[in-house]
Amino acid sequence: MSIAIEAVWESGVLKPRTKLDLPESTNVRVIVEEAPSPSLNGWAAIDRLIGMVNDEGGPTDVAERHDEYLYGGLKTR
């Protein structure tokens, strides 16, 4: 059986965010992968695009360079 769960590292202990339905003393294999920051979700990216273009126009290369505009490196205004 294989499942993926979210957990948090607190005080040197990995704590699952949801209850695990496992028998006591079950051996498991843990692979730690850092979860993306909540601020980097799709809705946050869309919010950063809103207002980029105004009545005076905006960048003409947004399609080609959207990652740079969203994640830094270029001034958008």
Contacts in CASP RR format, 6 or more apart in sequence:
PFRMAT RR
TARGET T0000
AUTHOR 0000-0000-0000
METHOD contacts of the structure
MODEL  1
MSIAIEAVWESGVLKPRTKLDLPESTNVRVIVEEAPSPSLNGWAAIDRLI
GMVNDEGGPTDVAERHDEYLYGGLKTR
5 16 0 8 1.000
5 17 0 8 1.000
5 18 0 8 1.000
5 20 0 8 1.000
6 16 0 8 1.000
6 17 0 8 1.000
6 18 0 8 1.000
6 35 0 8 1.000
7 14 0 8 1.000
7 15 0 8 1.000
7 16 0 8 1.000
7 17 0 8 1.000
8 14 0 8 1.000
8 15 0 8 1.000
8 17 0 8 1.000
9 15 0 8 1.000
14 30 0 8 1.000
14 32 0 8 1.000
22 28 0 8 1.000
38 44 0 8 1.000
45 70 0 8 1.000
48 69 0 8 1.000
48 70 0 8 1.000
49 62 0 8 1.000
49 66 0 8 1.000
49 69 0 8 1.000
49 70 0 8 1.000
52 58 0 8 1.000
52 59 0 8 1.000
52 62 0 8 1.000
52 69 0 8 1.000
52 76 0 8 1.000
52 77 0 8 1.000
53 59 0 8 1.000
53 62 0 8 1.000
59 65 0 8 1.000
59 69 0 8 1.000
59 76 0 8 1.000
62 69 0 8 1.000
65 74 0 8 1.000
68 74 0 8 1.000
69 76 0 8 1.000
END
